[in-house]
Amino acid sequence: MRKILDLSLRLFMVCALAALALGFVDALVKNRIEEQERKRKATAAERVLEPVGAVPEESPELTEYLRDSFPDLIGVFRGVGEGGATAGYAFVLKSKGYNFITMAVGVDLEGRVLGLDFITNEETPGLGAKALEDEGYLSQFEGKGPERLTLKVDVDAYTSATYTSKGVTNGVNMALDMWREIERRGE
């Protein structure tokens, strides 16, 4: 019995030290990870707002307002044009393809898609991931909207990547729905 207690105490000490070390490392890198994530979102927003020459400004208030209806929303950026007027929006969101895709969708004031940019994707290399790198495939979304898009009617699916195509189309539709909600709100 004494041997079991001794081993249990030693195991507890090792686990406690490991937990403290992990907590310490997490505290050291947490802010860096968050900062890198903010930079990636802002860069993606900048890319999708480029066609209207707008500078992205993150809008926490608009994000919180929309997140109630759109739980997969990560952030909303207003595209600020000349004179400080809003020229469009960049919606950073998560969509489900075969796996998860984190993407930014730019939408102008008329509800047309400006562009897409992918922040992270967990799609299958060589299939779904290849679709997300194909400019020809992605360019078909540009200029579409404000009506929701239907895969294989409004936009083509990428060969051998149907789930990814559905995920991208669903992400674009979510952005268009958010744009309509902003319009309804009178932003």
Secondary structure, 3 states (H helix, E strand, C coil): CHHHHHHHHHHHHHHHHHHHHHHHHHHHHHHHHHHHHHHHHHHHHHHHHHHHCCEEEECHHHHHHHHCCCCCEEEEEEEECHHHCEEEEEEEEEEECCCEEEEEEEEECCCCEEEEEEEEECCCCCCHHHHCCCHHHHHCCCCCCCCCCCECCCECCCCCCHHHHHHHHHHHHHHHHHHHHHHHHCC
